[in-house]
Amino acid sequence: MHDTAALLLDRVLPAAPYRQWVLSYSWKLRLLLARNQAAASESTRIFVREVFRWQRKQARRKGLRKPQTGAVSFTQRFGSKLNLNLHHHAVLPEGVFVEVGGKVRFEKLECPESTELERILERIVDKTLEMARRRGLL
């Protein structure tokens, strides 16, 4: 994992500050997602899309037009004791990229406050449970 992180930071990702986001689930949902790869993949998309949504909203509040972001995400299927423990890791820039005069510029955003994190998590939980119900997992 260390080599992958070094490769991403040194050769793939643009120069910018990054933050790792980690999302884990209740035990029941972890087991259900672990048994259904399509649902696990969709839960990753829900997670990352909601963080993107928050970033774009913050950027627009700063007056930035057409903010773009990106992420690298990994689903880890085990815990430190090699137990089944599906959870997601995502690395996102601590800001957005905007095009100005034909050039791309990085614009740093403020770190999310605890109330904002709670709101992001609330949206992720609601959408993940809705997806699990729609797929017949709950």
C-alpha positions in Angstrom: 0.0 0.0 0.0 2.9 2.4 0.8 4.3 2.0 -2.7 0.9 2.7 -4.3 0.5 5.9 -2.2 4.0 7.0 -3.1 3.4 6.4 -6.8 0.1 8.3 -6.7 1.6 11.3 -5.0 4.9 11.4 -6.9 3.7 10.5 -10.5 -0.1 10.5 -10.9 -1.8 13.2 -8.8 -1.3 16.9 -9.5 0.6 18.9 -6.9 -1.9 19.8 -4.2 -2.6 19.1 -0.5 -4.6 15.9 0.0 -6.8 14.5 2.7 -7.7 10.8 3.3 -11.3 10.1 4.0 -12.4 6.8 5.5 -15.9 5.4 5.7 -16.9 2.3 7.6 -20.3 0.8 8.1 -22.3 -0.9 10.8 -21.4 -4.6 11.2 -24.6 -5.8 9.5 -24.1 -3.5 6.5 -20.4 -4.4 6.2 -21.3 -8.0 5.9 -24.1 -7.4 3.4 -21.8 -5.2 1.2 -19.0 -7.7 1.5 -21.3 -10.4 -0.1 -22.4 -8.2 -2.9 -19.7 -6.6 -5.1 -22.0 -4.4 -7.1 -23.5 -2.9 -3.9 -20.1 -2.4 -2.5 -19.0 -0.5 -5.6 -22.1 1.6 -5.5 -21.5 2.4 -1.9 -18.1 3.7 -2.9 -19.6 5.9 -5.5 -22.2 7.3 -3.1 -19.4 8.1 -0.6 -17.2 9.9 -3.0 -20.0 11.7 -4.8 -21.2 13.2 -1.5 -17.8 14.5 -0.6 -17.5 16.0 -4.2 -20.9 17.6 -3.6 -19.7 19.3 -0.5 -16.5 20.4 -2.1 -18.3 21.9 -5.1 -20.8 23.7 -2.8 -17.9 25.2 -0.8 -16.2 26.3 -4.0 -19.3 28.0 -5.3 -19.6 29.9 -2.0 -16.2 31.2 -2.7 -17.4 32.4 -6.1 -15.5 29.8 -8.1 -17.1 28.8 -11.4 -17.3 25.2 -12.6 -15.1 23.7 -9.8 -13.7 20.2 -10.6 -12.4 17.6 -8.2 -11.3 14.0 -8.3 -10.5 11.1 -6.0 -8.6 7.9 -5.8 -10.6 5.3 -3.7 -9.9 1.9 -2.4 -12.2 -0.6 -0.8 -10.5 -2.5 1.9 -12.2 -5.8 2.8 -10.4 -6.6 6.0 -9.4 -5.1 9.3 -6.1 -5.1 11.2 -6.8 -8.7 12.5 -7.6 -9.9 9.0 -11.2 -10.0 9.9 -13.9 -9.2 7.4 -14.4 -5.5 7.7 -15.4 -3.8 4.4 -14.7 -0.1 4.5 -13.6 2.6 2.0 -10.5 4.9 1.8 -10.5 7.9 -0.5 -7.8 10.4 -1.2 -9.2 13.8 -2.3 -7.5 17.2 -2.8 -8.2 19.7 -0.1 -9.7 21.9 -2.7 -10.9 22.1 -6.3 -9.5 22.8 -9.7 -10.8 25.6 -11.8 -10.0 26.7 -15.3 -8.9 30.3 -15.6 -7.8 31.8 -18.9 -7.1 28.3 -20.4 -5.0 27.2 -17.4 -6.0 25.0 -14.5 -5.5 26.4 -11.1 -5.9 24.7 -7.7 -8.1 26.5 -5.1 -7.7 25.4 -1.5 -10.9 25.0 0.5 -11.4 25.2 4.3 -11.4 21.9 6.2 -14.9 20.7 6.9 -16.3 21.6 10.3 -17.9 18.8 12.4 -21.4 19.9 11.5 -20.5 19.7 7.9 -19.0 16.2 8.3 -22.2 15.1 10.1 -24.3 16.4 7.2 -22.1 14.6 4.6 -22.3 11.4 6.7 -26.1 11.7 7.1 -26.5 12.0 3.3 -24.2 9.0 2.7 -26.1 6.9 5.2 -29.5 7.8 3.8 -28.4 7.1 0.2 -26.6 3.9 1.1 -29.5 2.5 3.0 -31.8 3.5 0.1 -29.5 1.6 -2.3 -29.3 -1.5 0.0 -33.2 -1.6 0.2 -33.5 -1.1 -3.5 -31.1 -4.1 -4.1 -33.1 -6.2 -1.6 -30.2 -6.4 0.9 -32.2 -5.0 3.8 
